[in-house]
Amino acid sequence: MQLIIGNKNYSSWSLRAWLMVNKAELTFEEILLPLDTPEFYREITKFNPAAKVPTLVDNKVTVWDSLAICEYINETYMNGRALPKDPVERAYARSISAEMHSGFNALRNEMPMNIRATRFIELSEQALKDIQRIDQIWSNQMNMVDGGCGWLFEKWSIADMMFAPVVMRFKTYQVKLSPLAQQYLDFVLTDPDLNRWIDEALKETLIVEIDEAGIDV
């Protein structure tokens, strides 16, 4: 199995797939391609004609797109354990995962993932609405989970993988959250797998100018 990813400092989509493969405790070869370079575009098409990361190659199967990779790993290697057993909760987990996957465009555009940085940024009204909606999702789930602090559905799930880059964005841009949403963010930041990614991101030196938003604080 091979997982092709972009730089750990910037590549939010890659983070999701990388966490999923690690949470599933699968053995894989990590291939990191430097974003926004000739090497990236030359090498990625050897694995994926769409020229996107992440890309998972599992024998004869090639899967790209972070959510598709999460679903593939869950179905192929985890017997569905990365989603809640209860059909109502499972439907909701899929709904918020898809909402994160396809929405929140203002937040994505204005707050690129940049793990090495601590920044201030003036946000648009739409980006603030995106933050409010994510706060609502996290807070509602913390209210539902015993103890009020942990993963969105008690055990880690695909939904947590999808929101992990948002946790990193909120940390970088010091977003103020409601108490329950902040509890979720703080909990995710203690995750050992995420911290391995962060440690490796902090060692990177490549700068992608388009993702260097905001003012240093």
Backbone torsions as a table, in degrees:
resi	resn	phi	psi	omega
1	MET	NA	135.8	177.1
2	GLN	-124.7	139.9	173.6
3	LEU	-122.7	118.0	-179.5
4	ILE	-98.4	124.5	-174.7
5	ILE	-132.3	168.0	171.4
6	GLY	-97.1	-173.4	-178.3
7	ASN	-56.3	137.9	-175.7
8	LYS	-71.1	-24.4	177.5
9	ASN	-67.7	-35.2	-170.1
10	TYR	-114.3	-27.6	-165.6
11	SER	-84.0	90.1	-177.5
12	SER	-65.5	-39.8	179.6
13	TRP	-64.2	-39.4	179.3
14	SER	-64.4	-38.0	-180.0
15	LEU	-55.4	-43.3	-178.1
16	ARG	-59.4	-50.5	-177.6
17	ALA	-66.5	-40.1	-179.6
18	TRP	-62.7	-44.0	177.0
19	LEU	-61.8	-42.6	-177.8
20	MET	-61.2	-46.1	-179.3
21	VAL	-64.9	-39.0	179.1
22	ASN	-70.6	-41.0	178.1
23	LYS	-62.7	-32.2	178.3
24	ALA	-79.3	-4.6	177.1
25	GLU	59.0	43.7	178.4
26	LEU	-94.5	147.7	174.1
27	THR	-86.2	128.0	-177.6
28	PHE	-151.2	158.1	173.2
29	GLU	-95.6	124.9	178.1
30	GLU	-91.7	125.9	176.4
31	ILE	-119.0	110.6	-177.5
32	LEU	-101.6	122.8	178.2
33	LEU	-109.2	130.2	-177.8
34	PRO	-68.2	123.6	-176.8
35	LEU	-65.6	151.1	172.3
36	ASP	58.9	37.3	177.7
37	THR	-131.3	157.6	174.8
38	PRO	-57.5	-35.0	179.1
39	GLU	-60.6	-41.5	-179.2
40	PHE	-57.5	-52.5	-174.7
41	TYR	-71.0	-27.5	176.8
42	ARG	-72.0	-40.5	-173.2
43	GLU	-87.4	-35.7	-173.4
44	ILE	-64.6	-33.3	-179.0
45	THR	-69.6	-13.4	173.8
46	LYS	-70.1	-24.0	-178.5
47	PHE	-106.3	-34.8	-169.5
48	ASN	-146.8	113.6	-178.9
49	PRO	-64.1	-18.8	176.7
50	ALA	-75.7	-10.0	176.1
51	ALA	58.5	43.7	-179.2
52	LYS	-127.3	150.9	167.6
53	VAL	-115.9	149.8	3.3
54	PRO	-80.3	157.1	171.3
55	THR	-133.1	131.3	178.0
56	LEU	-109.2	128.8	174.9
57	VAL	-116.1	116.9	-177.2
58	ASP	-126.3	93.8	-172.6
59	ASN	56.3	-115.6	-177.4
60	LYS	-90.5	-0.4	-177.3
61	VAL	-99.4	130.3	173.2
62	THR	-119.9	127.3	-178.5
63	VAL	-127.6	130.1	172.8
64	TRP	-125.6	165.5	-172.3
65	ASP	86.7	129.0	-172.2
66	SER	-62.1	-41.0	-179.0
67	LEU	-69.6	-39.7	177.7
68	ALA	-62.0	-39.4	178.3
69	ILE	-65.2	-43.6	178.1
70	CYS	-60.1	-44.9	179.3
71	GLU	-65.0	-39.5	179.7
72	TYR	-63.6	-47.3	179.2
73	ILE	-61.3	-43.3	-178.9
74	ASN	-61.9	-44.5	-177.9
75	GLU	-75.2	-37.1	-171.7
76	THR	-85.7	-35.7	-170.8
77	TYR	-120.5	-12.2	-172.3
78	MET	-122.1	3.4	179.1
79	ASN	53.0	35.4	175.3
80	GLY	81.6	6.3	-172.6
81	ARG	-70.4	-12.7	-178.4
82	ALA	-87.4	11.0	170.6
83	LEU	-132.6	153.7	-179.5
84	PRO	-59.4	149.0	177.7
85	LYS	-70.0	-40.9	-178.2
86	ASP	-63.3	128.5	-175.4
87	PRO	-63.1	-32.1	178.5
88	VAL	-69.5	-46.6	178.2
89	GLU	-65.1	-38.2	179.5
90	ARG	-63.2	-41.3	178.1
91	ALA	-63.7	-40.8	179.5
92	TYR	-67.9	-41.0	178.5
93	ALA	-60.6	-42.6	177.8
94	ARG	-65.8	-36.7	-178.5
95	SER	-65.8	-46.7	-179.0
96	ILE	-72.7	-28.5	174.7
97	SER	-65.0	-44.6	179.3
98	ALA	-67.8	-37.2	177.5
99	GLU	-61.0	-43.4	177.5
100	MET	-66.0	-39.4	-176.9
101	HIS	-64.4	-39.3	-171.9
102	SER	-108.1	-9.3	-173.4
103	GLY	-116.8	-161.3	177.4
104	PHE	57.3	42.5	-174.9
105	ASN	-66.4	-36.8	179.5
106	ALA	-63.5	-44.3	178.0
107	LEU	-59.6	-46.5	-179.6
108	ARG	-59.1	-46.3	-173.8
109	ASN	-71.7	-37.0	-174.6
110	GLU	-89.7	-20.9	-176.2
111	MET	-128.0	68.0	179.3
112	PRO	-61.7	146.8	177.7
113	MET	-65.5	129.3	-178.9
114	ASN	-152.4	85.0	-169.4
115	ILE	-63.8	-32.6	-177.0
116	ARG	-70.4	-19.0	-169.0
117	ALA	-98.8	158.3	164.3
118	THR	-128.0	115.3	-167.5
119	ARG	-133.6	158.2	167.2
120	PHE	-112.2	140.6	179.3
121	ILE	-145.7	140.4	173.7
122	GLU	-80.7	121.1	-174.6
123	LEU	-101.8	148.3	176.4
124	SER	-73.9	167.1	177.4
125	GLU	-61.0	-38.1	-179.5
126	GLN	-68.2	-38.5	177.6
127	ALA	-64.1	-38.8	176.6
128	LEU	-64.8	-35.4	175.7
129	LYS	-66.8	-38.2	176.3
130	ASP	-60.5	-44.5	179.2
131	ILE	-62.5	-42.3	179.4
132	GLN	-60.9	-41.2	179.8
133	ARG	-66.7	-41.9	178.8
134	ILE	-65.7	-41.1	175.4
135	ASP	-56.9	-42.5	179.2
136	GLN	-61.8	-45.2	-180.0
137	ILE	-60.8	-50.2	-177.8
138	TRP	-64.3	-44.5	-178.4
139	SER	-63.7	-44.3	179.4
140	ASN	-59.1	-42.2	-179.0
141	GLN	-71.0	-36.4	176.6
142	MET	-63.7	-33.4	175.8
143	ASN	-66.4	-29.5	-176.1
144	MET	-85.8	-25.2	-174.0
145	VAL	-86.3	137.3	177.3
146	ASP	-58.1	130.6	-179.4
147	GLY	88.2	-19.1	175.1
148	GLY	69.6	11.9	-178.8
149	CYS	-150.4	116.0	-178.3
150	GLY	160.7	-155.1	177.5
151	TRP	-70.8	165.5	-175.5
152	LEU	-63.1	-30.5	-179.8
153	PHE	-127.0	44.2	-179.9
154	GLU	70.6	-61.8	173.0
155	LYS	-94.9	154.9	179.3
156	TRP	-60.1	149.1	-177.5
157	SER	-146.4	174.6	176.0
158	ILE	-56.3	-34.7	179.4
159	ALA	-58.3	-41.7	178.4
160	ASP	-65.6	-36.9	177.2
161	MET	-62.2	-39.9	-177.1
162	MET	-69.6	-31.7	-178.3
163	PHE	-91.6	-7.1	-177.8
164	ALA	-56.6	-43.3	178.1
165	PRO	-63.7	-28.8	177.2
166	VAL	-67.8	-39.2	174.5
167	VAL	-54.6	-45.4	-179.3
168	MET	-66.9	-39.5	177.1
169	ARG	-62.3	-46.3	-178.8
170	PHE	-62.4	-36.0	177.3
171	LYS	-66.4	-46.1	-177.9
172	THR	-61.2	-44.4	-174.1
173	TYR	-98.8	10.8	172.5
174	GLN	52.0	50.5	-178.5
175	VAL	-72.2	133.5	177.4
176	LYS	-85.6	129.3	-175.6
177	LEU	-123.1	165.1	171.7
178	SER	-67.1	160.5	-176.0
179	PRO	-55.3	-43.4	-177.7
180	LEU	-69.5	-40.5	176.9
181	ALA	-64.6	-38.5	177.0
182	GLN	-64.5	-36.1	176.2
183	GLN	-60.6	-42.3	178.7
184	TYR	-62.8	-48.2	179.8
185	LEU	-57.4	-46.4	-178.7
186	ASP	-62.4	-39.1	178.7
187	PHE	-64.2	-47.4	-178.7
188	VAL	-60.2	-36.9	-179.2
189	LEU	-68.3	-10.5	175.3
190	THR	-90.3	-6.0	-174.4
191	ASP	-65.6	128.6	-177.2
192	PRO	-61.3	-40.4	-179.7
193	ASP	-65.6	-44.1	177.4
194	LEU	-61.9	-38.1	-179.7
195	ASN	-69.3	-29.1	173.0
196	ARG	-65.0	-42.6	177.1
197	TRP	-61.1	-46.5	-179.4
198	ILE	-59.6	-46.2	-179.6
199	ASP	-58.3	-41.1	-179.7
200	GLU	-73.4	-33.7	176.6
201	ALA	-63.7	-38.8	-177.9
202	LEU	-67.1	-19.9	179.3
203	LYS	-86.0	-13.4	-177.5
204	GLU	-73.0	152.2	-179.1
205	THR	-121.1	-14.7	-179.1
206	LEU	-62.3	137.0	176.9
207	ILE	-112.9	126.3	174.0
208	VAL	-107.7	104.3	-169.5
209	GLU	-57.1	-37.9	-176.5
210	ILE	-63.7	-22.1	-178.9
211	ASP	-100.0	9.9	179.6
212	GLU	-99.7	67.9	-177.8
213	ALA	-88.8	155.0	171.8
214	GLY	88.9	-178.1	-177.9
215	ILE	-116.0	133.7	179.0
216	ASP	-60.8	139.9	176.4
217	VAL	-129.4	NA	NA
